[in-house]
Amino acid sequence: MDRMHPEQRIYFSLHIMMQLGSMVKANVIKLPVFVDVEKLAAYAVTSIDYTADILQALQEKNIVSTEKTPWVIEDITAFHTLLESENIFAQP
């Protein structure tokens, strides 16, 4: 994860948190209740302010909702498309 850009580390960390979440309906998943900006920033090894900026951009794209706990990935397909476009899972 240390070779990833900080933004990519945030996306990757959200992806990992999704594995611990629960499906609400097709294409929507609730993240675990312990996920917050501080924990996400710490896990992604980024600043809280930078993490908040990235989350805001994801909210503007209607990919994630962080207004209430637990956070919700509102569009899993769009998030996976973002992961692919950022080459998050590309082999070195």
N, C-alpha and C positions, 0 to 999 in steps of 0.2 A: 504494500500500500504506500510505501514511502516514495515510490517513483511516480505516483499519481499527482496531478495538480490538486490543490486544495478543494476546488469545486468538485472534482471527480471523487475525492475521498468522501465528501459529504453524500454524493449520490450513492456510492458504494455502501456507505454506512446505513443509509436509509433502506437500501436493498436488503442488507443483513437483518435490519429490524423488521422488515416485512415478513421474513421467515418465521418470526416469533409472534406475528399478529394473527388476527382472525378475520376470515372472509365475512363481509356484511351482505354482499350480493355480488352478482357478476361484475367484475372489473373494479370492485371497491373492497379495500381492506382496512381494518382498524389496526393501528400500531399498538404495541404494548403501552400500558398507562405510564410506565416509567420513562418513556421517551419524552424528552424536552430539549430545548435549544442548548442548554448547558451540557447535558449528557451527549447529545449528538456532536457538538463541537469538540468535546473531549475525546470521543471515540474516533472522530475524523482528524484529530490533531490540527484543528483550525481555531481561529478566534471566535468568540461568541458573536461579535458584530458581523463578521464575514458570513458565518453560518446563518444568521438571521437574514442577511441580504439575499442569500441563495434561496432560503425558504420563502421569502417574499416573492421572488421571481417565480418559484414553483406555484405559489398561490395564485399569482396573476395569470398563469397558464392553466389554472383549474386542475392542477395535478395533485396538489396536496392541500389539506385544510388543517391549520394549526390553531384555529381560534378557540377550540374546546379540547379538553382532554377526554378520551385519547385522541391523538391526531389520526387523520384518515387520509389514506391515499385514495383520491377520488377517481383517478383514471390510471389503472395499472398498465394498460396498453400504452398510453402516452409516456408513462414513466419508463417502461421497457424500451420504447423507441428512443428516448433520451439516453438511456444507458448504452444502447447500440451506437448512437451517433457520437457519443463520447469515447467509444472503444473501451468501455470499462472492463470488459471481459476478454479483450484481445490478448493473445499469447505474445510474449516478448520475442 
